[in-house]
Amino acid sequence: MHDFNAIARAYIAAWNATDVASRAALIEKAFTANVSYRDPIMQGDGHAGVDALVAGVQSQFPGFRFTLKGEADGFADTIRFSWALGPEGVPSVIEGTDVGEIENGRLTSVTGFLDKVPVR
């Protein structure tokens, strides 16, 4: 049995880490070495690929933070959770729901869905 909330919290912690060394350790904790990440606007593979995605989001949205929306849920080796991204203390700018596959307590694949995106 997986602790789905702990897995989702590890994921969010990795996306929020701004220090490169700390982020690398958090990515290793949250994701398998061969992780595959896909959403409608970006994709990355392996720890280096996820790190590049995180760095890109942090560069595009400086000072923004990811937070979990509600509780994670899942069954067997599949997890689903929703998140919000925005500056602290104000309504989120972007929201999404991610579905992942778990292997040995870490995410081995993530498919992201964007539920709320800003109009450009």
Steps between C-alpha positions, in 0.01 A plus 500: 500500500634842405477820702357705213511827693869454585578431132307811392673712766843378381403597144391850609818545708715421196313756287540766771872450567701793367842391624653276230658247740190476719282463191716215367458310828124562503466390138688179581266441796181564300580346160660182365814549291308418181197721573296629208310831541244626245247780500342705219788749480816324617666165545813361659665167572722391786614709792679749272187545291280566804761738641499697174120523510500620860771758428306620195176547695684679780666730245169580331313549828751634755375492858204274418439192716324171438246383756289186516127546452329255730623147556671266256320180414574187307487126482760231442797680340306799361475842670291808423531841663426862422723800555500878474780738399521867589648758732443434869195669648311558174278278284687253282581590141534144370338178622531142388442136571773241461471126464805289568626146515693396809794263523661426837338806657616745233339637186608325183265687267290814530233624263390853579174670414461878518168594659552877515743706292532877460369662184781654300 
